[in-house]
Amino acid sequence: MPIAALLLAAGTGSRFGAATPKQFLPLLGRPVIRHAAEVLGAHAAVLQPVGPGEAIEEALAGLPHLPTVLGGATRQASVRAGLEALTPHSPTVVLVHDAARPLIPPGTIPALLAALEEAPGAVPALAVTDTLKRASPSGRIEGTVPRAGLFRVQTPQAFDFQTLLRLHRTAPDDSATDDAALLEAAGLGVALVAGSEDNIKLTVPEDWPRLARALAGSLVPRTGAGFDVHAFARHRKLVLCGIEIPHDQGLAGHSDADVGIHALCDAIYGALAEGDIGRHFPPSEAAWKDADSARFLAHAASRIAARGGVLANADITLICERPKIAPHALAMAARLGALLGVGPGKVSVKATTTERLGFTGRGEGIAAQALATVLLPLPPDSLDPALYPAPPRSAEEENRR
C-alpha cells in the first residue's frame, strides 16, 4: 500500500521553556525531529513535514522529504494543511506523528499497518495503570475516576488517507487533540495496538533525561583504537591535541603533525569501520600540507553524527620524555571536546614515558595511542543469519512449501 507520513513540527513548545522549539533541539547529536523522521522515512514512500520551513530544512538536511508546509493555529489545522499537500501523491495510508516524539519503537508502525486491514484508523496506546483522581481548581480531590478501559494514546497514528482527509475537510471546528477523535465523532472504528513507555513525548524539561536514556538504550557501543608516531623536527611549532605547546622542536609531518589528534581520528574511524585518517586525508595531496589537524577531527565528529551516533568517550595517551604533558592535559581535553562537540568530561588526555627506552626514550619523537567508543544505531541487517538462524521448519511445513 502507498504510505505517506505526516510529521508535525509547528508547535512552539512553550511548556518546555527553551528559546528554540523543543523539536529542533539536539538530542544525542541530532535534532529531536530528525530521530523520528529517519524512522518514518524507512516506512513511508513520502515524508511531509509541517512547520517552520528553514528550521525543518536544516534539521532534516540530507533526508528525502517533500517541501515543508506551514502549520496552522491548532494541531488539527496543521494536520489538514499536511493532508492537502499530500493529496497529489495519492497515498492509501497516512501516518501522523508528532515531531516531539523522537523514539518510535521498532514494532509500532508494522502493528499499525496490520491493524488497518480491519479498521480505517489505528493508534498505539497504553492502558492506564495509575489511580486517577478528579480535583477542584483549589487542588482538593473531588473524586476517583474509574480507570477500567482508559488508555493513554500515542503517535504515530495510522489512517486510511481518503477517510482522514474527508473528515478534516468537513470537521465543524479545530478542537480535536488527535486525529482518532475525528473518526470517533464520525462513528468509525479505531483499533488500538500496543504502545510503549519509551515512546515519550518531549513536553517538559523532566522528559529530557528520560528520552536520552531511552534513546541511548537503542544504541550499541563500537570501540576503535588508534596509534600514531611523529619524529621531532626543528623550525616547526609543536601542536598536541589541538594546543600549541612551548618547545624547542615541533613534529615532522605533512600536516601540522598533531600526533594526538591523528591517533584519535584513527580510533574514531576504526569504531565506525571507515578506515583510517589516510583514507580521508591522503598525505599525498597538497591540500593537507601544514593543515590544522583540528579539521581532521571535526570531520571524524561529523561522521559520527552522519551515522546517527554519539561519542561515549575518548582516551588519549601521549608517549614522550619531553615536553611535560601534565600542565597542558586539561586544556587539551577541553579543546578536543570542543572539536568533537562533547563536554571535556568525555575526553581524557594523559601521558607516560618509556623509561628512556626506544626512540621516544631517546627524545627523537612522540607517539600517541587512543581509544574511542561510539554509540551507533543497530542496523537492520546486523543480525548475521549464520549466527541467528531461522527456527527449523517441521516436516509438514516443508511439504507445504
C-alpha positions as CSV (number, residue, x, y, z in Angstrom):
1,M,0.0,0.0,0.0
2,P,1.3,3.5,-0.8
3,I,2.2,5.0,2.6
4,A,2.8,8.7,3.4
5,A,4.0,10.1,6.7
6,L,3.0,13.5,8.1
7,L,5.5,14.9,10.6
8,L,4.1,17.7,12.7
9,A,6.6,20.3,13.9
10,A,4.7,23.5,14.0
11,G,4.4,23.8,17.8
12,T,6.3,26.4,19.8
13,G,7.0,24.1,22.8
14,S,6.0,26.8,25.3
15,R,5.7,24.3,28.2
16,F,9.3,23.1,27.6
17,G,10.5,26.7,28.1
18,A,13.5,26.7,25.7
19,A,14.4,29.6,23.4
20,T,14.4,27.1,20.5
21,P,11.3,25.0,19.9
22,K,11.9,21.6,21.5
23,Q,11.6,19.6,18.3
24,F,14.7,21.3,16.9
25,L,17.0,20.9,20.0
26,P,19.9,18.5,19.6
27,L,19.4,15.1,21.4
28,L,22.3,12.6,21.3
29,G,23.9,14.5,18.5
30,R,20.8,15.0,16.2
31,P,17.8,17.3,16.3
32,V,14.8,15.7,18.1
33,I,12.7,15.9,14.8
34,R,15.4,14.0,12.9
35,H,15.2,10.9,15.1
36,A,11.5,10.5,14.2
37,A,12.0,11.5,10.5
38,E,14.5,8.7,9.9
39,V,12.2,6.0,11.3
40,L,9.2,7.3,9.4
41,G,11.2,7.6,6.2
42,A,12.1,3.9,6.4
43,H,8.3,3.0,6.2
44,A,6.8,5.7,4.0
45,A,7.2,6.4,0.3
46,V,6.9,10.2,1.0
47,L,7.5,12.3,4.1
48,Q,5.6,15.5,4.5
49,P,6.9,17.9,7.3
50,V,4.6,20.6,8.6
51,G,6.1,23.6,10.4
52,P,8.8,26.3,10.0
53,G,10.5,25.7,6.7
54,E,14.0,27.0,7.4
55,A,14.3,25.1,10.8
56,I,13.0,21.9,9.3
57,E,15.2,22.0,6.2
58,E,18.3,22.4,8.5
59,A,17.2,19.6,10.8
60,L,16.4,17.2,8.0
61,A,19.3,18.1,5.7
62,G,20.1,15.0,3.6
63,L,16.9,13.2,4.3
64,P,14.4,12.9,1.4
65,H,11.2,14.7,2.1
66,L,8.5,16.8,0.4
67,P,8.7,20.6,0.6
68,T,7.7,21.8,4.0
69,V,4.2,23.3,4.5
70,L,3.4,25.8,7.2
71,G,1.2,24.7,10.1
72,G,-2.0,26.3,11.4
73,A,-3.1,27.8,14.7
74,T,-4.1,24.4,16.0
75,R,-2.8,20.9,15.7
76,Q,-5.9,20.0,13.6
77,A,-5.3,22.8,11.2
78,S,-1.6,21.7,10.8
79,V,-2.7,18.2,10.0
80,R,-5.2,19.4,7.5
81,A,-2.5,21.5,5.7
82,G,-0.3,18.5,5.6
83,L,-3.0,16.2,4.2
84,E,-3.9,18.7,1.5
85,A,-0.2,18.8,0.5
86,L,-0.1,15.0,0.2
87,T,-3.2,14.8,-2.0
88,P,-1.4,15.0,-5.3
89,H,0.7,11.9,-4.2
90,S,-2.5,9.8,-3.8
91,P,-1.3,7.7,-0.8
92,T,-3.5,4.9,0.5
93,V,-2.3,5.2,4.1
94,V,-1.1,8.2,6.1
95,L,0.9,8.0,9.3
96,V,0.5,11.2,11.5
97,H,3.3,11.7,14.0
98,D,4.4,14.4,16.4
99,A,8.0,15.6,15.9
100,A,8.4,15.9,19.7
101,R,8.3,12.0,19.9
102,P,11.8,11.1,18.7
103,L,11.7,7.4,19.7
104,I,9.3,5.2,17.6
105,P,9.7,1.6,18.8
106,P,10.5,-0.9,16.0
107,G,7.3,-2.8,16.1
108,T,4.9,0.1,16.3
109,I,4.4,1.0,12.7
110,P,4.1,-2.6,11.4
111,A,1.4,-3.2,14.1
112,L,-0.5,-0.1,13.0
113,L,-0.4,-1.1,9.3
114,A,-1.6,-4.6,10.1
115,A,-4.5,-3.1,12.2
116,L,-5.6,-1.0,9.2
117,E,-6.6,-4.2,7.4
118,E,-9.6,-4.3,9.8
119,A,-10.3,-0.7,10.6
120,P,-9.9,2.8,9.0
121,G,-7.7,4.0,11.8
122,A,-5.3,2.6,14.3
123,V,-3.4,4.2,17.3
124,P,-0.7,3.0,19.7
125,A,-1.9,3.1,23.3
126,L,-1.0,2.1,26.9
127,A,-3.6,1.1,29.4
128,V,-3.8,3.5,32.4
129,T,-2.5,1.7,35.5
130,D,-2.3,4.6,38.0
131,T,-5.2,5.6,40.1
132,L,-6.9,8.7,38.7
133,K,-8.3,11.5,40.8
134,R,-10.5,14.4,39.8
135,A,-9.5,17.7,41.6
136,S,-11.1,21.0,42.2
137,P,-9.5,24.3,41.0
138,S,-8.2,24.8,44.5
139,G,-6.3,21.5,44.4
140,R,-8.6,19.4,46.5
141,I,-9.6,15.9,45.5
142,E,-13.2,15.7,44.5
143,G,-13.4,12.0,43.5
144,T,-11.7,8.9,42.0
145,V,-12.1,8.3,38.3
146,P,-12.5,4.6,37.3
147,R,-9.5,3.6,35.2
148,A,-11.0,0.5,33.6
149,G,-11.0,0.8,29.8
150,L,-8.9,4.0,29.9
151,F,-5.8,4.3,27.6
152,R,-3.0,6.8,27.0
153,V,-2.8,7.4,23.3
154,Q,0.5,8.0,21.4
155,T,1.7,8.7,17.9
156,P,2.3,7.8,15.1
157,Q,-1.3,7.1,14.3
158,A,-2.3,5.4,11.0
159,F,-5.4,6.1,8.9
160,D,-7.0,5.4,5.6
161,F,-5.9,8.6,3.8
162,Q,-9.1,9.4,2.0
163,T,-11.2,8.9,5.1
164,L,-9.0,11.2,7.2
165,L,-8.8,13.8,4.5
166,R,-12.6,13.9,4.2
167,L,-13.2,14.2,7.9
168,H,-10.7,17.0,8.2
169,R,-12.4,18.9,5.3
170,T,-15.8,18.5,6.9
171,A,-14.9,19.0,10.6
172,P,-17.1,21.6,12.3
173,D,-14.2,23.1,14.3
174,D,-10.5,22.6,15.0
175,S,-10.8,21.4,18.6
176,A,-9.6,17.8,18.1
177,T,-6.4,17.0,20.0
178,D,-5.7,13.9,17.9
179,D,-6.9,12.6,14.6
180,A,-8.6,9.5,16.1
181,A,-11.1,11.9,17.6
182,L,-12.4,12.7,14.2
183,L,-13.1,9.1,13.3
184,E,-14.7,8.6,16.7
185,A,-17.1,11.5,16.1
186,A,-18.0,10.0,12.7
187,G,-18.8,6.7,14.3
188,L,-15.9,4.9,12.6
189,G,-13.8,2.2,14.3
190,V,-10.3,2.9,15.5
191,A,-8.1,0.0,16.5
192,L,-5.7,0.0,19.5
193,V,-2.3,-1.5,19.2
194,A,0.3,-1.9,21.9
195,G,2.1,1.4,22.7
196,S,5.4,1.7,24.5
197,E,6.7,3.5,27.6
198,D,9.7,4.5,25.5
199,N,7.6,6.5,23.1
200,I,8.0,9.6,25.2
201,K,6.6,12.9,24.1
202,L,9.0,15.7,24.9
203,T,6.8,18.2,26.8
204,V,8.6,19.5,29.9
205,P,12.3,19.6,30.9
206,E,11.9,16.5,33.1
207,D,11.2,14.5,29.9
208,W,14.7,15.2,28.5
209,P,16.8,12.8,30.6
210,R,14.2,10.1,30.2
211,L,14.3,10.4,26.4
212,A,18.1,10.5,26.4
213,R,18.3,7.3,28.4
214,A,15.7,5.6,26.2
215,L,17.4,6.6,23.0
216,A,20.8,5.6,24.4
217,G,19.4,2.2,25.2
218,S,18.7,1.7,21.5
219,L,22.3,2.3,20.6
220,V,25.2,-0.3,20.6
221,P,28.8,0.5,21.5
222,R,31.6,0.3,19.0
223,T,35.2,0.8,20.1
224,G,38.2,1.7,17.9
225,A,41.9,2.1,18.6
226,G,44.4,4.4,17.0
227,F,48.2,4.8,17.1
228,D,50.5,7.4,15.6
229,V,54.1,8.4,15.7
230,H,56.0,11.6,14.6
231,A,59.6,12.4,14.8
232,F,60.8,15.7,16.2
233,A,61.8,18.4,13.6
234,R,63.4,21.8,14.1
235,H,61.8,25.0,12.9
236,R,58.3,23.6,13.4
237,K,55.8,24.6,16.1
238,L,54.7,21.8,18.4
239,V,50.9,21.1,18.4
240,L,49.5,18.4,20.6
241,C,45.8,17.6,20.9
242,G,44.9,20.9,19.3
243,I,47.1,23.0,21.7
244,E,50.3,24.7,20.8
245,I,53.0,23.7,23.3
246,P,56.1,25.8,24.0
247,H,59.1,23.6,23.0
248,D,62.3,23.9,21.1
249,Q,61.2,21.5,18.4
250,G,58.0,20.6,16.6
251,L,56.9,17.3,14.9
252,A,57.7,16.3,11.3
253,G,54.7,15.6,9.1
254,H,52.7,16.5,6.0
255,S,50.1,18.4,8.1
256,D,50.8,20.1,11.5
257,A,51.7,16.5,12.7
258,D,49.4,16.6,15.8
259,V,50.1,13.1,16.8
260,G,47.3,13.1,19.5
261,I,44.6,14.1,17.1
262,H,45.8,11.7,14.4
263,A,45.6,8.8,16.8
264,L,42.2,9.9,18.0
265,C,40.9,10.2,14.4
266,D,42.1,6.7,13.6
267,A,40.3,5.4,16.8
268,I,37.0,7.1,15.7
269,Y,37.2,5.9,12.1
270,G,38.0,2.5,13.4
271,A,34.9,2.5,15.6
272,L,32.9,3.4,12.6
273,A,34.7,0.9,10.4
274,E,35.6,3.7,8.0
275,G,39.3,3.1,7.5
276,D,41.9,5.5,8.8
277,I,42.9,9.1,8.6
278,G,45.0,8.4,5.5
279,R,41.9,7.3,3.6
280,H,40.1,10.6,4.3
281,F,43.1,12.9,4.1
282,P,45.8,11.3,2.0
283,P,49.3,12.7,2.8
284,S,50.0,12.7,-1.0
285,E,47.5,15.6,-1.5
286,A,49.0,19.1,-1.4
287,A,45.7,20.4,0.1
288,W,46.7,18.9,3.5
289,K,50.2,20.3,3.7
290,D,50.7,22.0,7.0
291,A,46.9,21.7,7.6
292,D,45.5,22.2,11.1
293,S,44.6,18.7,12.3
294,A,41.5,20.2,14.0
295,R,39.9,19.9,10.6
296,F,40.6,16.2,10.6
297,L,38.9,15.7,14.0
298,A,35.9,17.9,13.0
299,H,35.5,15.6,10.1
300,A,35.6,12.5,12.3
301,A,33.0,14.0,14.5
302,S,30.8,14.7,11.5
303,R,31.0,11.1,10.5
304,I,29.7,10.1,13.9
305,A,26.7,12.4,13.5
306,A,26.1,11.2,9.9
307,R,25.8,7.7,11.2
308,G,23.3,8.7,13.8
309,G,25.8,8.0,16.6
310,V,27.2,9.7,19.7
311,L,30.7,9.7,21.2
312,A,30.6,7.9,24.5
313,N,34.2,8.6,25.5
314,A,37.7,9.1,24.1
315,D,41.0,8.3,25.9
316,I,44.4,9.5,24.5
317,T,47.8,8.7,25.9
318,L,50.8,10.7,24.7
319,I,54.2,8.8,25.0
320,C,57.2,11.0,25.3
321,E,60.1,12.1,27.6
322,R,59.5,15.7,26.9
323,P,57.8,18.1,26.9
324,K,55.8,17.6,30.1
325,I,52.2,17.0,29.2
326,A,50.5,17.2,32.6
327,P,50.4,21.1,32.7
328,H,48.5,21.1,29.4
329,A,46.3,18.0,29.8
330,L,43.1,19.7,30.9
331,A,43.4,22.4,28.1
332,M,44.0,19.6,25.6
333,A,40.9,17.7,26.8
334,A,38.8,20.8,26.6
335,R,40.0,21.6,23.1
336,L,39.3,18.1,21.9
337,G,35.9,18.1,23.5
338,A,35.0,21.4,21.7
339,L,36.1,19.9,18.4
340,L,34.0,16.8,19.0
341,G,31.0,18.7,20.3
342,V,31.1,17.0,23.7
343,G,32.0,18.1,27.2
344,P,35.6,17.6,28.3
345,G,34.3,15.0,30.8
346,K,34.1,12.6,27.8
347,V,37.7,13.1,26.8
348,S,40.8,12.0,28.7
349,V,44.3,13.1,27.9
350,K,47.3,11.7,29.8
351,A,50.9,10.9,29.2
352,T,53.6,8.3,30.0
353,T,57.2,7.7,29.2
354,T,59.1,4.6,28.1
355,E,61.7,4.9,30.9
356,R,64.2,6.3,28.3
357,L,63.8,3.2,26.2
358,G,63.3,3.3,22.4
359,F,63.0,6.3,20.1
360,T,60.7,8.2,22.5
361,G,63.0,7.5,25.4
362,R,65.9,9.0,23.4
363,G,63.8,12.1,22.7
364,E,63.6,11.5,19.0
365,G,59.8,12.0,18.7
366,I,56.4,11.4,20.3
367,A,53.9,8.5,20.0
368,A,50.2,8.5,20.8
369,Q,47.6,5.9,21.3
370,A,43.9,6.4,21.5
371,L,40.7,4.6,22.2
372,A,37.2,5.8,21.3
373,T,33.8,4.3,22.0
374,V,31.0,5.4,19.8
375,L,27.3,4.5,20.3
376,L,25.6,3.7,17.0
377,P,22.1,2.6,16.0
378,L,21.8,-1.1,15.3
379,P,21.5,-1.5,11.6
380,P,18.6,-3.6,10.3
381,D,20.9,-6.2,8.7
382,S,23.1,-6.5,11.8
383,L,21.8,-10.0,12.8
384,D,24.0,-12.4,10.9
385,P,21.8,-15.3,9.6
386,A,24.7,-17.7,10.3
387,L,24.6,-16.7,14.0
388,Y,20.9,-16.3,14.3
389,P,19.3,-18.9,12.0
390,A,15.6,-19.1,11.5
391,P,13.8,-21.8,13.6
392,P,13.7,-25.1,11.8
393,R,10.5,-25.9,9.9
394,S,8.5,-29.0,10.7
395,A,8.2,-31.7,8.0
396,E,4.6,-30.7,7.5
397,E,5.7,-27.1,6.8
398,E,8.4,-28.2,4.4
399,N,5.9,-30.3,2.5
400,R,3.5,-27.3,2.1
401,R,6.4,-25.3,0.6
